[in-house]
């Protein structure tokens, strides 16, 4: 398809523009990581210390400027490197945790 025909196509059919607009919306929706208070840090620490493999948790974490909440099963906990490995082959740094609850 030549350039002359592209100008009359609907917006969604121009893949380059759709990708760019989606990327811009993603970038605009970024937020700064909030600092946790001492109470929140203590609560997270207590839950982390009580975690065992194969436990299901609801976790909210910060990644790339966004907060995500998901239910996952803990596979392994590494306190030396401050990492948690989940069943979905997802590894999370403990510093990124905003909240965590046992299910």
Residue, then its C-alpha position, 0 to 999 in steps of 0.5 A: x500500500x502506498x503512502x497516498x492510500x494510507x492517509x485515508x485509512x481509519x486511525x486504528x489501521x495505522x499500526x505505527x500511530x496506535x503503538x505510539x499513542x499507547x506508549x505515550x498513554x503508558x508513559x503519562x500514567x506513571x506515578x512516583x513510588x510512595x514511601x512506606x511508613x514504619x507501620x507499613x514496613x513492619x506489617x510487610x516484614x511480619x508477613x514476609x517472615x511468616x511466608x512459607x513456600x506454596x502459600x497464596x498471597x495477594x501482593x501489590x508491587x511497584x514496577x516501572x512507574x506503575x502499581x500492580x496487584x496480583x494473587x500469586x503462589x510463593x515458590x521460594x523466598x531468598x532473604x539473602x538477596x531480598x527476592x521472592x520467586x512466584x509460581x508464574x516464574x516471576x521474581x520480585x525484589x522485596x523493596x518493590x512491595x507496597x502491600x502483601x496479604x496471606x490468603 
